[in-house]
Amino acid sequence: ATAGPRSFSAAEVRARCAQGACLVSCRRRLYDLSGFVRLHPGGEQLLRRRAGTDVSAALDGPPHRHSENARRWLEQYYVGDIEPGDEQVPPRGRTGTGLCCSRMCRVCTASVSIPGPDPGCASHCVLPQDLVDWQKPLLWQVGYLGEKYDEWVHQPVDRPIRLFHSDFLEFLSKTAWYVVFMVWTPVVLYLSWVSYTSLAQGNTRLFSSFTTEYSIPVHKYYFPFIFLLGMILWSLLEYLIHRFVFHMKPPASNYYLITLHFLLHGQHHKSPFDSSRLVFPPVPASLVIGFFYGVLRLLLPEVLGLSVFVGGLCGYVIYDMMHYYLHYGSPKKGTYLYGLKAYHVKHHFEHQKSGFGISTRFWDYPFRTLIPEETFKKED
């Protein structure tokens, strides 16, 4: 027989929090968020301040009303119950909606064992059986989910994903964040030098293939502006790829398109904090980058196209670094990156059909996909 949930006294919870654990309760259910505090979009200190308290009212805001996915996410850290009579009462005047805790146990998540701060705190949060077998590679399973795939993939979990049977392919599908910087930064620096020195020769002219009389010379002093244009074009491309490629909705009857979607982006939405799959592996990235370089070579004079390309490549490197930081960094409250992190996490947990800008929200404005600001009625 499966043992029931463990009971914790208020004194035991306080003692564990004093030792550095981050335990919070929702009604009588107790959660250990020690492994999640650095990832929390509101910042680590916000959760640390709530350690040992009841967060049922805080889940409903202000400043942020947590989504159903966030409440499902919380269930992964369930370790037991507060002993009767020891549970805390939410602050006066702020009552929860009752959506948290037990109602969220209906989520389609695999049965998992969530350890506490030490072996003595170990407990089991048994959730309903998932639609896939997490003990086997997921890439070849998701195509069979059909109509259930879209809802399933947008219910995030905090666990690593294995895609392939082959250890070699699995290795190639994972990339540490610094690899992107180490591989592409030297390329950006070298091509920037090549572009600038080539423009300095004074042989580059716009429209020279159509007319020599009205062609426009491109001086070396224009390089920073051309480079910046490339970065701006990348930010637009980043938005378009994210929205129309990564967030395409594959037909429920097409096994191969569902599998392709999961490989490209679905696995990131299913496990958004898998640190090994937050940046694009250099090998497939080089194929995409080479394609766009070829397009620019066809549309622009060689040196001019190279100058735009290297600016775009720099934009890509910044994007990948920012994307990793938005998931794993702890930006200071009130900074640009703090707001961007909260914005991106909302895209993952609640607004999957909007908020496609990652390194900037700029393109969400003209394309009308901006995530709306939350509003709360003032309390009496």
FIKOL-682569 format. One record per residue: x, z, y of N, C-alpha, C in turn; residue in one letter; residue number from 1. Coordinates in steps of 0.02 Angstrom, whole numbers, plus 50000, padded with zeros to 5 digits. Each point is the difference from the previous one (the first is absolute). Example, Ala and Ser with C-alpha at 12.3 -4.5 7.8 and 13.67 -1.06 7.14 Angstrom:
2
50660/50390/49716/49955/50000/50059/50045/50000/50060/a/1
49982/49964/50053/50042/50003/50059/49961/50037/50055/s/2
***
This chain:
380
50042/50000/49941/49958/50000/50059/50044/50000/50062/a/1
49977/49964/50051/50037/49995/50062/49989/50063/50042/t/2
50055/50030/50024/49994/50060/50040/49968/49984/50067/a/3
49960/50048/50026/49968/49990/50064/50050/50006/50056/g/4
49977/49986/50062/50045/50005/50057/50025/50071/50011/p/5
50061/50006/50023/50029/50065/50012/49971/50031/50063/r/6
49995/50065/50002/49976/50035/50060/50059/50030/50038/s/7
49997/49997/50066/50053/50027/50044/49969/50052/50046/f/8
50034/50055/50009/49978/50049/50049/50026/49980/50069/s/9
49968/50025/50052/50022/49985/50068/50071/50025/50011/a/10
50017/50057/49970/50068/50027/50007/50052/49954/49969/a/11
49983/49971/49941/50046/49954/49967/50010/49937/50041/e/12
49946/49975/50030/50006/49940/50042/50044/50014/50060/v/13
49991/50058/50032/50042/50017/50058/50073/50006/49980/r/14
50012/50030/49941/50069/50008/49977/50034/49933/49988/a/15
49964/49954/49970/50029/49934/49986/50012/49961/50065/r/16
49955/50007/50047/50009/49967/50065/50061/50030/50037/c/17
50010/50064/49993/50058/50032/50031/50065/49975/49970/a/18
49997/49977/49937/50059/49973/49967/50012/49927/50016/q/19
49956/49969/50041/50009/49931/50020/49950/49951/49973/g/20
49957/50022/49954/49949/49955/49974/49947/49988/50053/a/21
49964/49944/49994/49946/49984/50046/49935/49996/49960/c/22
49968/50058/49992/49937/50005/49964/49943/50004/50049/l/23
49949/49960/49990/49940/50003/50041/49939/50002/49954/v/24
49945/50024/50027/49939/50002/49960/49945/49961/50034/s/25
49952/49978/49960/49940/49967/50025/49942/50030/49961/c/26
49959/50040/50034/49953/50044/49966/50042/50046/49955/r/27
49990/50001/49936/50040/50043/49956/50055/49963/49964/r/28
50004/49935/50008/50050/49960/49964/50067/50003/50037/r/29
50054/50008/49962/50066/50008/50029/50043/49939/49985/l/30
50038/49978/50051/50041/49940/49995/50071/50015/50022/y/31
50048/49972/49964/50070/50008/50017/50025/49935/50032/d/32
50009/50002/50066/50020/49940/50037/50075/50000/50015/l/33
50039/50040/49965/50072/50006/50015/50036/49933/49996/s/34
49980/49958/49953/50033/49935/49993/49973/49946/50046/g/35
49949/50017/50038/49967/49950/50043/50011/50012/50075/f/36
50026/50059/50018/50001/50018/50070/50039/49950/50044/v/37
50056/49974/49974/50040/49953/50040/49964/49933/50009/r/38
49954/49984/49955/49966/49936/50003/49936/50002/50041/l/39
49977/50058/50017/49937/50007/50035/50004/49966/50068/h/40
49952/49956/50016/50003/49963/50063/49995/50044/50062/p/41
49970/50059/49993/49996/50046/50057/50064/50039/50011/g/42
50048/49992/49955/50063/50035/50007/50005/50060/49954/g/43
50061/50017/49982/50012/50056/49954/49979/50066/50029/e/44
50015/50011/50065/49985/50064/50030/49925/50015/50001/q/45
49960/49948/50007/49927/50011/50001/49977/50030/49934/l/46
50025/49973/49944/49981/50028/49935/50031/50068/49990/l/47
50061/50009/50022/50033/50065/49991/49961/50055/50036/r/48
49973/49984/50058/49961/50050/50038/49936/50019/49963/r/49
49975/49956/49958/49938/50013/49964/50013/50029/49930/r/50
50062/50011/49982/50016/50028/49935/49965/50068/49991/a/51
49968/50008/49943/49967/50063/49985/49930/50006/50029/g/52
49974/49946/50031/49934/50004/50032/49951/49952/49966/t/53
49937/50006/50018/49948/49955/49977/49996/49941/50047/d/54
50006/49939/49973/50003/49940/50042/49935/49960/49998/v/55
49947/50028/49972/49938/49962/49992/49973/49975/50067/s/56
50005/50041/50053/49976/49978/50065/50048/49949/50031/a/57
50065/50010/49989/50050/49954/50029/49993/49930/49972/a/58
49976/49994/49939/49992/49934/49970/49949/49957/50038/l/59
49954/50034/50034/49948/49964/50037/50018/49988/50073/d/60
50059/50024/50022/50021/49990/50069/49965/50046/50048/g/61
50018/49994/50066/50053/49957/50026/50069/50029/49984/p/62
50054/49962/50011/50000/49934/50033/49987/49941/49955/p/63
49996/50012/49934/49993/49943/49955/49952/50018/49944/h/64
49950/49958/49988/49953/50009/49945/50028/49965/49939/r/65
50017/50038/49949/50033/49971/49942/49952/49958/49959/h/66
50025/49944/49976/49960/49953/49961/49989/50026/49930/s/67
49954/49967/49963/49989/50019/49930/50063/49989/49958/e/68
50038/49948/50017/50063/49989/49964/50048/50058/50011/n/69
50002/50026/50061/50044/50057/50014/49978/50062/49960/a/70
49935/50008/49992/49974/50057/49962/50013/49990/49925/r/71
49995/49938/49977/50020/49986/49930/50075/50016/49991/r/72
50039/49979/50049/50072/50011/49998/50016/50074/49993/w/73
49963/50041/50036/50010/50072/49998/49992/50028/49929/l/74
49953/49971/49963/49986/50026/49932/50060/49995/49953/e/75
50047/49956/50016/50059/49992/49957/50044/50062/50002/q/76
49993/50041/50051/50043/50058/50009/49965/50065/49982/y/77
49942/49995/49967/49962/50059/49979/50038/50039/49948/y/78
50007/50066/50011/50037/50043/49953/49958/50057/49973/v/79
49942/50013/50028/49959/50055/49975/49949/50022/50051/g/80
49971/50058/49989/49947/50026/50045/50021/50067/50030/d/81
49974/50014/50059/50009/50066/50031/49954/50049/49965/i/82
50024/50059/49987/49959/50051/49967/49939/50016/50043/e/83
49943/50011/49968/49939/50016/50038/50010/50059/50047/p/84
49976/49992/50061/50006/50052/50050/50063/49993/50043/g/85
50049/49960/49977/50062/49990/50039/49999/49937/50041/d/86
49950/49955/49990/50000/49937/50036/49989/50012/50074/e/87
50030/49957/50041/49994/50006/50072/49940/49962/50025/q/88
49973/50023/50056/49943/49966/50031/50027/49954/50055/v/89
49977/49936/50003/50022/49955/50053/49985/50030/50068/p/90
50038/49979/50053/49990/50026/50066/49928/49994/50023/p/91
49979/50048/50040/49931/50002/50024/49984/49937/50040/r/92
49941/49973/49988/49978/49942/50039/50023/49935/49972/g/93
50040/50002/49947/50025/49937/49971/49987/50003/49925/r/94
49950/49966/49979/49983/49998/49929/50012/49932/49972/t/95
50023/49997/49938/50014/49936/49969/49938/49965/49977/g/96
50008/49937/49983/49943/49960/49976/49986/50013/49926/t/97
50048/50033/49968/49991/50013/49928/50023/49941/49958/g/98
50033/49950/50031/50022/49942/49963/50064/50013/49962/l/99
50037/50051/50022/50065/50011/49969/49994/50034/49933/c/100
50057/50011/49971/50007/50038/49938/49961/49971/49942/c/101
49953/50039/49974/49971/49984/49935/49966/49933/49998/s/102
49966/49979/50053/49966/49935/49998/50049/49943/49992/r/103
50060/50009/50024/50049/49946/49997/50030/49992/49931/m/104
49984/50044/49953/50028/49995/49933/49972/49941/49961/c/105
49952/49965/50029/49972/49943/49965/50045/49939/50008/r/106
50055/50006/50037/50044/49943/50012/50029/49973/49935/v/107
50010/49934/49999/50030/49968/49942/50075/50009/50003/c/108
50025/50056/49975/50071/50014/49999/50018/50025/49932/t/109
50060/49984/49978/50020/50021/49933/50005/50076/49995/a/110
49989/50025/49940/50008/50071/49989/50073/50017/50008/s/111
50015/50047/50045/50069/50016/50015/50009/50075/50000/v/112
50062/50020/49990/50018/50071/50005/50039/50010/50064/s/113
49976/50042/50045/50033/50012/50063/50036/50067/49998/i/114
50066/50000/50003/50037/50063/49996/49997/50037/50066/p/115
50006/50065/49997/50003/50041/50059/50071/50008/50023/g/116
50014/50048/50045/50067/50010/50026/50051/50019/49947/p/117
49975/50030/49947/50045/50018/49944/49960/49998/49936/d/118
50032/50005/49942/49962/49996/49937/49944/50050/49995/p/119
50007/50058/50032/49948/50049/49996/49937/49980/50037/g/120
50005/49948/50043/49943/49978/50039/49969/49938/49970/c/121
50026/49977/49943/49976/49937/49971/49927/50006/49980/a/122
49963/49946/50014/49930/49997/49982/49982/49927/49989/s/123
49940/49987/49978/49979/49932/49986/49939/49984/50043/h/124
50004/49942/50034/49941/49973/50034/49979/49939/49960/c/125
49951/50007/49957/49980/49946/49957/49945/49959/50035/v/126
50017/49938/50016/49955/49955/50035/49975/49947/49951/l/127
49944/49967/50015/49973/49950/49954/50051/49946/49981/p/128
49992/49972/49941/50047/49951/49975/50001/49938/50045/q/129
50060/49973/50012/50008/49943/50044/49979/49936/49964/d/130
49997/49946/50038/49981/49935/49972/50059/49965/49967/l/131
50060/50026/50011/50060/49970/49971/50039/50054/49962/v/132
50045/49978/49957/50044/50045/49963/50066/50006/50038/d/133
50010/50058/50032/50060/50010/50041/50063/50007/49958/w/134
49993/50006/49936/50059/50004/49957/50029/49930/49984/q/135
49963/49949/50020/50023/49931/49988/50007/49963/50067/k/136
50038/49945/50002/50006/49962/50063/49932/49977/50026/p/137
49989/50008/50064/49934/49987/50029/49989/49926/50016/l/138
50053/49962/50012/49992/49932/50025/49956/49957/49954/l/139
50006/50011/49935/49962/49958/49953/49932/50030/49983/w/140
49984/50058/50029/49935/50032/49988/49950/49986/50055/q/141
50025/49998/50063/49953/50000/50057/49955/49939/50001/v/142
50023/49944/49973/49960/49939/50001/49935/50006/49962/g/143
49998/50048/49953/49939/50010/49960/49949/50045/50035/y/144
50018/50028/50057/49953/50044/50035/49943/49962/50032/l/145
50011/49936/50015/49946/49959/50027/49971/50027/50064/g/146
49934/50010/50002/49966/50024/50060/50020/50070/50020/e/147
50028/50038/49954/50020/50068/50015/50069/50004/50033/k/148
50037/49944/50001/50069/50001/50025/50004/50020/50073/y/149
49960/49969/50043/50006/50012/50072/49990/50073/50018/d/150
49950/50031/49970/49988/50071/50014/50055/50044/49971/e/151
50021/49983/49939/50052/50039/49966/50065/49999/50038/w/152
50021/49941/50023/50066/49993/50031/50003/50034/50067/v/153
49942/50011/50031/49998/50033/50066/49982/50074/49995/h/154
50010/50028/49940/49996/50073/49992/50070/50024/49983/q/155
50039/50018/50050/50071/50015/49990/50013/50062/49958/p/156
50057/49999/49966/50022/50057/49960/50073/50015/50016/v/157
50020/50060/49985/50069/50021/50013/50038/50002/49933/d/158
50019/49941/49976/50038/49996/49939/50035/49932/49997/r/159
50058/49996/49968/50036/49936/49996/49964/49950/49955/p/160
50012/49937/50013/49969/49946/49961/50054/49962/49962/i/161
49987/49986/49938/50043/49953/49962/49963/49935/49995/r/162
50034/49946/50020/49969/49934/50000/50014/49960/49937/l/163
50063/50001/49977/50022/49955/49947/50021/50037/49937/f/164
49994/49965/49943/50027/50026/49937/50076/50000/50002/h/165
50029/49947/50028/50072/49991/50002/50032/50049/50049/s/166
50050/50037/49978/50036/50046/50044/50036/49962/50055/d/167
50024/49940/49984/50037/49960/50049/49954/49976/50056/f/168
49941/49974/49982/49952/49979/50051/49975/50059/50041/l/169
49990/50056/49966/49979/50060/50036/50052/50021/50051/e/170
50063/49995/49981/50055/50017/50045/50001/49954/50061/f/171
49989/49935/49988/50001/49951/50055/49941/50009/50047/l/172
49946/50030/49976/49940/50008/50042/50005/50061/50046/s/173
50054/50040/49992/50008/50059/50041/50059/49992/50048/k/174
49993/50025/50060/50052/49992/50051/50004/50062/50043/t/175
50059/50029/50007/50010/50055/50047/49998/49972/50071/a/176
49978/50040/50047/49991/49976/50069/50064/49974/50031/w/177
50057/50033/49985/50063/49982/50031/50027/49933/49975/y/178
49976/49976/49942/50023/49936/49974/49980/49944/50048/v/179
49940/50003/50026/49977/49949/50047/50046/49998/50061/v/180
50016/50058/50026/50044/50004/50059/50070/49973/49983/f/181
50027/50019/49942/50068/49980/49982/50004/49925/49986/m/182
49948/49971/49972/50002/49929/49982/49990/49956/50061/v/183
49949/50015/50041/49980/49954/50052/50031/50011/50069/w/184
50024/50061/50014/50031/50012/50065/50063/49957/50010/t/185
50046/49996/49952/50058/49955/50009/49979/49927/50011/p/186
49946/49979/49966/49976/49931/50009/49975/49990/50071/v/187
49963/50049/50027/49975/49996/50069/50059/49996/50049/v/188
50050/50043/49991/50057/50000/50046/50039/49935/49997/l/189
50012/49975/49940/50038/49938/49993/49963/49941/50030/y/190
49935/49993/49983/49962/49943/50026/49989/50005/50076/l/191
49998/50061/50026/49995/50008/50073/50064/49973/50033/s/192
50057/50016/49970/50063/49975/50027/50004/49924/49995/w/193
49979/49972/49944/50000/49927/49991/49954/49967/50051/v/194
49941/50028/50010/49952/49972/50047/50026/50001/50071/s/195
50028/50057/50020/50024/50006/50069/50059/49953/50013/y/196
50048/49999/49955/50058/49957/50010/49981/49926/49998/t/197
49951/49983/49960/49977/49930/49998/49965/49980/50064/s/198
49959/50045/50027/49967/49986/50064/50051/49996/50057/l/199
50054/50038/49993/50052/50000/50052/50035/49933/50005/a/200
49997/49959/49949/50031/49934/50003/49962/49952/50045/q/201
49938/50017/50016/49961/49960/50048/49972/49935/49972/g/202
49994/49994/49934/49976/49938/49970/49927/50003/49979/n/203
49968/50058/50009/49931/50008/49977/49951/49984/50056/t/204
49953/49954/49986/49950/49980/50050/49932/49995/49967/r/205
49949/50022/50036/49931/49993/49977/49974/49931/50013/l/206
49960/49973/49954/49966/49935/50007/50049/49942/50000/f/207
50062/50010/49978/50049/49946/50001/49983/49946/49949/s/208
49961/50017/49950/49981/49949/49950/49946/49953/50027/s/209
49966/50020/50055/49948/49958/50029/50025/49963/50062/f/210
50041/50035/50041/50024/49969/50062/50066/50032/50020/t/211
50045/49962/50025/50064/50027/50025/49996/50015/50074/t/212
49956/49964/50035/49996/50008/50072/49968/50067/50020/e/213
49951/50022/49960/49964/50061/50018/50013/50057/49952/y/214
50051/49994/49959/50016/50055/49954/50026/50060/50040/s/215
49989/50060/49971/50017/50062/50035/50058/50034/49965/i/216
50055/50013/50038/50057/50034/49969/49984/50074/49986/p/217
50026/50024/49944/49991/50071/49981/50067/50034/50005/v/218
50008/50043/50051/50064/50033/50013/50008/50062/49956/h/219
50061/50023/49995/50015/50059/49959/49966/50063/50028/k/220
49987/49999/50066/49968/50059/50030/49927/50007/49978/y/221
49973/49947/49971/49931/50003/49976/49994/50035/49933/y/222
50058/50011/49967/49997/50026/49931/49961/50066/49994/f/223
50010/50050/50044/49961/50062/49991/49925/49989/50003/p/224
49978/49953/50042/49928/49987/50007/49973/49962/49939/f/225
50042/49955/49973/49979/49964/49939/49998/50048/49941/i/226
50048/50045/49998/50003/50052/49948/49937/50044/50004/f/227
49981/50020/50061/49941/50041/50010/49937/49961/49980/l/228
49998/49935/50014/49944/49959/49979/49993/50001/49924/l/229
50056/49997/49965/49999/50003/49927/49971/50066/49975/g/230
50017/50055/50033/49974/50065/49981/49924/50003/50011/m/231
49977/49972/50055/49928/49999/50015/49963/49958/49949/i/232
50029/49942/49983/49969/49957/49949/49998/50036/49933/l/233
50051/50038/49985/49999/50038/49937/49943/50050/50000/w/234
49990/50036/50056/49946/50050/50003/49932/49968/49986/s/235
49991/49938/50025/49937/49964/49986/49997/49981/49926/l/236
50056/49976/49974/50002/49981/49929/49989/50061/49955/l/237
50028/50056/50019/49990/50063/49963/49925/50016/49996/e/238
49965/49993/50056/49929/50014/50002/49961/49951/49955/y/239
50015/49935/50007/49963/49949/49963/50011/50006/49924/l/240
50062/50013/49979/50014/50007/49929/49964/50062/49973/i/241
50004/50054/50037/49969/50063/49977/49925/49991/49994/h/242
49970/49968/50049/49927/49994/49999/49974/49948/49951/r/243
50028/49940/50001/49971/49944/49964/50031/49988/49931/f/244
50059/50027/49987/50031/49992/49934/49996/50066/49961/v/245
50028/50052/50029/50001/50064/49965/49931/50031/49992/f/246
49954/49985/50046/49933/50029/49996/49947/49948/49983/h/247
50021/49947/49967/49949/49956/49972/49962/50038/49947/m/248
49937/49983/49990/49961/50032/49948/49995/49950/49942/k/249
50038/50012/49947/50000/49952/49944/49932/49998/49966/p/250
49979/49941/49977/49936/49995/49963/50001/50046/49939/p/251
49945/50034/49989/49996/50048/49945/50010/49967/49932/a/252
49986/49935/49996/50004/49964/49936/50069/49970/49987/s/253
50046/50006/50049/50065/49968/49994/50054/50051/49984/n/254
50018/50004/49937/50050/50048/49977/50066/49990/50036/y/255
50021/49938/50009/50067/49985/50027/50005/50016/50074/y/256
49947/49987/50038/50002/50016/50071/49999/50076/50011/l/257
49963/50036/49960/50000/50073/50004/50070/50027/49985/i/258
50031/49973/49947/50067/50020/49981/50050/49985/50056/t/259
49994/49941/50030/50045/49981/50055/49990/50046/50060/l/260
49937/50015/50016/49987/50044/50057/50030/50069/49988/h/261
49994/50026/49940/50028/50066/49985/50075/49999/50005/f/262
50031/49946/49978/50073/49994/50004/50024/49997/50073/l/263
49964/49962/50041/50021/49990/50070/49988/50062/50043/l/264
49941/50030/49992/49982/50054/50047/49955/50054/49971/h/265
49961/49982/49949/49953/50049/49973/50034/50063/49974/g/266
50057/49992/49967/50036/50058/49974/50021/50047/50056/q/267
50014/49973/50060/50019/50042/50056/49940/50041/50025/h/268
49940/49970/49999/49941/50038/50021/49980/50051/49947/h/269
50012/49985/49937/49983/50048/49947/50046/50060/50002/k/270
50065/49988/50013/50048/50055/50003/50040/49994/50064/s/271
49971/50020/50057/50030/49987/50066/50064/50038/50014/p/272
50015/50053/49961/50060/50038/50012/50052/49992/49945/f/273
49997/49944/49966/50052/49984/49951/50060/49973/50040/d/274
50050/50041/50009/50056/49984/50045/50040/49940/49978/s/275
49997/49982/49936/50040/49944/49974/49967/49932/50013/s/276
49938/50001/50026/49965/49936/50010/49969/49996/50069/r/277
50036/50025/50050/49975/49998/50069/50033/49944/50041/l/278
50053/49971/49974/50033/49944/50034/50004/49941/49951/v/279
50011/49940/50028/49999/49940/49960/50067/49988/49966/f/280
50002/49990/49934/50063/49987/49965/50035/49938/50029/p/281
50067/50002/50008/50037/49945/50032/49992/49932/49966/p/282
49996/50000/49933/49998/49935/49965/49937/49960/50017/v/283
49939/50028/49989/49941/49962/50020/49995/49991/50076/p/284
50027/50049/50038/49999/49994/50073/50041/49940/50023/a/285
50055/49987/49966/50043/49944/50020/49964/49933/49991/s/286
49956/49995/49951/49963/49939/49989/49950/49988/50057/l/287
49965/50053/50020/49953/49994/50055/50037/49986/50065/v/288
50054/50035/50012/50039/49991/50061/50028/49929/50003/i/289
50024/49974/49944/50025/49932/49998/49947/49949/50016/g/290
49938/50012/49977/49944/49955/50014/49988/49995/50076/f/291
49997/50058/50033/49986/49999/50072/50059/49971/50039/f/292
50061/50009/49976/50057/49968/50032/49994/49924/49996/y/293
49979/49975/49943/49991/49928/49993/49946/49973/50046/g/294
49946/50038/50010/49947/49979/50045/50026/49995/50072/v/295
50038/50050/50021/50028/49999/50068/50050/49943/50010/l/296
50038/49983/49947/50047/49944/50005/49963/49934/50010/r/297
49941/49995/49971/49960/49938/50008/49969/49995/50069/l/298
49982/50058/50029/49963/50000/50063/50044/50001/50062/l/299
50060/50028/49995/50043/50011/50058/50070/49972/49989/l/300
50037/49986/50054/50071/49982/49993/50037/50053/49960/p/301
50051/49980/49964/50033/50044/49951/50020/50068/50029/e/302
50037/50000/50055/50024/50063/50028/49942/50041/50028/v/303
49952/49967/50033/49943/50035/50028/49958/50031/49944/l/304
49989/49962/49947/49963/50026/49943/50035/50060/49969/g/305
50068/49996/49996/50038/50056/49972/49994/50062/50043/l/306
49999/49990/50067/49995/50057/50046/49932/50034/49994/s/307
49947/49961/49993/49934/50029/49990/49997/50035/49932/v/308
50029/49969/49950/49999/50027/49933/50035/50068/49996/f/309
50058/50006/50032/50038/50063/49995/49963/50056/50036/v/310
49964/49984/50054/49958/50050/50033/49944/50023/49954/g/311
49969/49952/49965/49948/50017/49952/50026/50042/49943/g/312
50061/49983/49976/50030/50038/49945/50014/50072/50022/l/313
50022/50009/50062/50011/50067/50026/49933/50038/50003/c/314
49947/49965/50021/49934/50030/50001/49978/50023/49932/g/315
50015/49959/49949/49982/50019/49931/50037/50063/49979/y/316
50065/50005/50014/50038/50059/49981/49972/50063/50034/v/317
49984/49994/50064/49970/50057/50037/49933/50018/49969/i/318
49960/49950/49983/49935/50013/49968/50007/50038/49935/y/319
50046/49979/49957/50008/50033/49935/50024/50072/50009/d/320
50047/50010/50047/50024/50068/50012/49944/50045/50028/m/321
49961/49971/50046/49944/50039/50029/49948/50015/49948/m/322
49986/49952/49956/49949/50011/49949/50020/50058/49955/h/323
50063/50003/49980/50024/50055/49959/49993/50066/50038/y/324
50019/49999/50064/49998/50062/50040/49928/50023/50011/y/325
49953/49954/50008/49931/50019/50010/49971/50035/49939/l/326
50029/49988/49942/49977/50034/49940/50040/50064/49986/h/327
50065/49999/50013/50041/50056/49980/50031/50040/50058/y/328
49994/49975/50061/50028/50035/50056/49954/50053/50028/g/329
50026/50043/50043/49962/50053/50034/50011/49994/50075/s/330
49969/49949/50031/50011/49991/50072/49971/50058/50041/p/331
50030/50011/50057/49978/50055/50043/49932/49984/50030/k/332
49957/50051/50002/49932/49992/50026/50002/49975/50072/k/333
49957/49951/50014/49996/49971/50067/50043/49939/50010/g/334
50044/49984/49952/50043/49941/50007/49963/49937/49975/t/335
50028/49943/50017/49971/49936/49979/49996/49996/49923/y/336
50053/50021/49966/50001/49996/49927/49951/50049/49968/l/337
49987/50057/50033/49951/50047/49975/49931/49969/49998/y/338
49982/49967/50056/49935/49966/50002/49996/49943/49951/g/339
50056/49964/49992/50001/49942/49954/49995/50023/49928/l/340
50030/50057/49983/49996/50027/49932/49928/50019/49984/k/341
49967/50035/50046/49930/50019/49989/49956/49938/49993/a/342
50015/49949/50040/49962/49938/49999/50007/49965/49933/y/343
50061/49997/49975/50013/49965/49936/49971/50038/49941/h/344
50003/50067/50002/49970/50039/49946/49925/49991/49999/v/345
49968/49994/50059/49928/49986/50002/49985/49933/49966/k/346
50044/49951/50010/49991/49935/49967/50001/50009/49924/h/347
50043/50043/49975/50005/50010/49927/49940/50038/49972/h/348
49978/50051/50036/49952/50046/49971/49927/49986/50020/f/349
49989/49964/50054/49931/49993/50023/49982/49931/50026/e/350
50046/49968/50036/49984/49937/50035/50042/49943/49970/h/351
49987/49983/49937/50041/49948/49968/49985/49931/50026/q/352
49944/49991/50036/49982/49935/50027/50016/49994/50074/k/353
50040/50044/50026/50023/49997/50069/50067/50035/50004/s/354
50030/50000/50060/50065/50032/50009/50056/49965/49963/g/355
50005/49934/50008/50050/49962/49963/50068/49999/50033/f/356
50004/50020/50063/50064/50005/50033/50039/50060/49974/g/357
50064/49990/49985/50041/50054/49973/50053/50021/50051/i/358
50042/49954/50020/50051/50018/50050/49971/50003/50070/s/359
49941/49971/50010/49965/50003/50064/49926/49989/49989/t/360
49959/50032/50043/49928/49990/49996/49977/49941/50044/r/361
50047/49966/50033/49983/49951/50051/49952/49946/49974/f/362
50015/49971/49941/49960/49944/49976/49931/50022/49974/w/363
49991/50064/49988/49934/50024/49981/49950/49994/50057/d/364
50025/49999/50062/49955/49994/50058/49969/49931/50005/y/365
50039/49945/50005/49968/49934/50007/49962/49979/49937/p/366
50021/50023/49941/49965/49981/49939/49943/50048/49983/f/367
49989/50050/50042/49944/50047/49993/50000/50037/49933/r/368
50058/50023/49981/50005/50039/49938/50029/50069/50015/t/369
49994/50022/50061/50027/50065/50019/49959/50056/49968/l/370
50033/50050/49973/49965/50057/49971/49971/50041/50057/i/371
49935/50014/49999/49969/50036/50056/50023/50072/50005/p/372
50002/50025/50061/50017/50070/50011/49942/50044/49977/e/373
50016/50058/49973/49948/50046/49979/49974/50041/50059/e/374
49936/50013/50001/49970/50041/50052/49964/50059/49967/t/375
50001/50056/50035/49967/50060/49975/49956/50030/50055/f/376
49943/50025/49980/49958/50035/50048/50031/50066/50018/k/377
49993/50018/50064/50027/50064/50022/49959/50057/49971/k/378
50036/50052/49978/49966/50058/49972/49971/50043/50056/e/379
49945/50033/49986/49970/50045/50049/50043/50062/50007/d/380
***
